[in-house]
């Protein structure tokens, strides 16, 4: 049951501003990892001390998602989107002018909170606002983000120590110009789906949601961890910080290209097969990345393999879960927590004397995610169809 009449699609200016904003989110998110070796050199911090910057960025995002979910009926969406945009902008400025490493870390948390909250609100808004065109618009929204993830490492690799800080500063300033995008949040003031009934279907929901949440937890750690640690790995095997940052852009380009091209060839494949094939490809490529000769190419292949995983999992949930909106909300929150945890755990085993530990750790996460996907497919096949039907009622 809806509490209000649905609101129509947002103005074109708001949509355009949101697409630009998502590109800036991609620039900052990818640059945090790609610029990490340069930033560590600028602030004279060790690999161990600097390894948590990406985790702090993702932690800010996780906090924003939790607050946004808990305060859904208390926070006006337009006000929330405005605040989140300003938080992202402020975080970029703080990183850009930070006098020491502690302030850089504070800026990362602030910028990350804007990133996570905007990802939650804008994906939800685009899913509701365009009716029959929602899937197309969601693809465009996330393609804009992917473009930013390619541009960020390339620009970071071209800049000096001071220039890298300028990248974050400019990103933050430009984000302020995207405030017209707050009007996209207005679509969330319309009718909301009724909350799931507290009934016996909860057991079935858990049997479906937990396996998908595990895939998301591992996959987000894999994608974020690769982007966070690739540049460091490449510098430890002999590449300059500038070259490593630019090569990292090839990983993000693999993700972008895969998400644009692979759907043309995988439309008739079962969704679990797409997920498992992509993860297997990523795992093999990351093992190959332990070779200094193959690493630059292997990371790009890993990105190509990962590319279809997240969209296919979302579509898999849509077809399998009796409450897909709830499932996607859980998946996003749990996935963000994976983005916080896994890069930090990799930092515990990463050593300049053993650079291959980075790529092999990432390969291990890919294998765990592959096992989780296989188990999810097996559990779903074992779940009786009438249980799914009963769970979807209410």
Secondary structure, DSSP 8 states (H G I E B T S, - for coil): --SS-------HHHHHHHHHHHHHHHHHHHHHHHTHHHHHHHHT--HHHHTTHHHHHHHHHHHHHHHHHHTTTTS-HHHHHHHHHHHHHHHHHHHHH-SSHHHHHHHHHHHHHHHHHHHHHHHHHHHHHSGGGHHHHHHHHHHHHHHHHHHHHHHHHHS-HHHHHHHHHHHHHHHHTTGGGGGGGGGGGS--------STHHHHHHHHHHHHHHHHHHHHHHHHHHHHHHHHHHHHTT--HHHHHHHHHHHHHHHHHHHHHTHHHHTTS-HHHHHHHHHHHHHHHHHHTTSTTTHHHHHHHHHHHHHHHHHHHHHHHHHH-TTHHHHHHHHHHHHHHHHHHHHHHHHHH-BTTBTHHHHHHHHHHHHHHHHHHHHHHHHHHHS-HHHHHHHT--
